[in-house]
Amino acid sequence: MICFISYTYMVLKEHWIWAGIYADEAQSGTKLTYREQFLQMIQDCKQGKIDLILTKSITRFARNTVDSISTIRMLKDMGVEVYFEKEKISTFSEKSEQLLTILSSIAQSEAENISANSKWAVQRRFQNGTYKISTPAYGYEKGENGELVIQLEEAKVVRRIFEAYLGGERLLYHCQRIAGRRHLDHTE
């Protein structure tokens, strides 16, 4: 039997063969397309390299109900079991799909709430004037107190880009043309 990610179970099951850890760091889990390690794990399952996935909880597996359930069904059809340690649920048990659908929905809702709260906090800081920008946008620099200050030379370039765009010039072409020139003549 080949497994996926549990130190606890690896100690208890000496006959299991370690397949590795698939971890997508700093990913929300709401979109599978951005989870390279998760997709690699699925590919390894398709190639028969994994027949058991041990994961900490449903929230670590996926935070999108549709993706979670469809992936679990696909894995189950391939004969790959997923075991969720926190919830103590195996996808091979009879009533797992109903419970996993409910838990996946909760996980998705939590991810959406976290995202909404984070966006609200950023907007609020902008409104209050307390938002701290780590790297200012082109055309700005940080002032002595961390406030945004227009960087005059770069601002000229930004104005040229906007004027060209308003004049009907293709924006991408103009930006590429300017980016290709390292010594911009700001007096034009």
N, C-alpha and C positions, 0 to 999 in steps of 0.2 A: 504494500500500500504506500502511496506517495502522498506527502502532506505539504502544507503551506506555511503556517506562521505561528506556531504556539510553542514557546519554550516549556510551558507546563506539561503539555501533552507529549512533547518529544522525550522528556525525562521518563514518563510513564510507559511509553510504547517503543521499546528498543527495536522492534522489528520494522518500524516505519522508516522509510527512506526520505531524507530531507531534500526538498525540491528548491528551497530558498525562500527569501522574503521579497515580496513585491509591495513596495511602499511608495506612494505618490505624495511627497512632502509638499506642504503648503497648497494643497488642492482642496477645493470645497467638496468635491464628490458629487456635485449636482449635474455635471456633464461628463460623460465617459470619454468623449473625444479628446479631452485634455489630460487624461490619466494614462500616461504611457505605460507605467508598470502594470496597472490593472489590465490594460489591453494585451500586454505581453503575457500575463498570467492566463488570460482566456485563450490566447494562441497556444500556450504550452498545454492547456487542457485539451484543446482540439487535436494536438499532436500526440496525445496519450501520455504526456510526461507527468500529469497530475491527476489523481483520482479522488483526492480529499483536500478541501480548502478549510483551514481553521482560521477563523478571524475573530477579533476581540468582540465586535458587536455589529449589529446591522448598520449603525451609523458610520462605521469604518468601511463597510463594504460598498455602499452607495446611498446617496441622499436624494435620489430621484426615484419615486415609486415605480414608474414604468420601466426605467432601466434596470432597477433592482430585480423586479419580478421577472422581466423577460430574460435577464441574464441567468437568474436562478433556474428558470424553466429550461433554458438552453443547456445549462450545465447538467441538470438532472437528466435530460434526454440523452446526453453523452455519457451518463453513468458517473458523473462527478458530483460528489456530495459536498455541501457547504455546511460547516458547523459554526454556529455563533456562540462563543463561550459565555458572554454576559447573559444572554437570553436563554442559554441551554436549549437551543433549537437546532435540529438537524433537518436539512431539506429533504431527507429521505423519510421523515416521519409523516404520518397520514394528514395531520391537520396543520402542517407547517406553513403552507402557502397562505391560508387565511390570516394566520397570526403575523406572518412576515409582511403581508400587504398592509395590515394595520400599523405595524412598527415602521415600515418604510414610509408610510404616509406621515407619521409623526416626525421621523427624521427629516423628511423633506420640508415639512412645516417649520421645524426648528432652524434648518439652514436658511430658509426664506426669511424668517424673523431676524436672524442674526445679520443677514445681508441688509434688510430694511433698516434695522437699528443702526448699523454702521454708516449707511448712506445718510440717514437722518442726522447722525452725530456730525458728519463732515459738513453737511449743509448748515447745520446750526452754528458750527465753528466759523464758517464763512460769514454767516449773518452777523455773528458777534465780533468778527474781526480777530478771532483768536486762533484761526487755522494756521498751522506751521507747515510750510512747504519745504521739503528737504532739498529739492533741486528746482529752482525757478524755471519757468518756460523761457524759451528764446526771446530776447527782447527785454528781459527783466533780470535783476540781480537782487540779492538780499541787502537790505540796509543795515545800519548799526544795530537796530533793535529787532531784526528779523523780518521787517516789513518789506513788501515788494517795492522796488524802485525801478523806474524805467532806465534801461541801459541805452543811452542815446544812439550810439553807433549801430547796435543791433536793431533798434527800433526803426531806423531808416530802412533797413532791409525788409523788415516786417511790413512797413508802409508800402514799399515798392511791390511786394508780393500782393498785397490787397488791391493796390491800384491796378496792377496787371490783371488780376482776376475780375475786377469791376469793369475793366476795359474789354473783357471778352477773351482774354488769353487763357489758354488751358493752364490751370493751376499746377498740376503735376509737372508739366513741361517746364514752367517757370521756376518752380522750386528745384527741380533737378539741375536746371541751368545755373541757378545761383549756387547750389550746393557744390557744383563742380568748380566754381571759382573760389579759391581760398583767399585771394587778396581782392576783396570786393572794393569797388570804387564807390564810396558812399556819397559822392557829390553829384551823381547823376540825377 
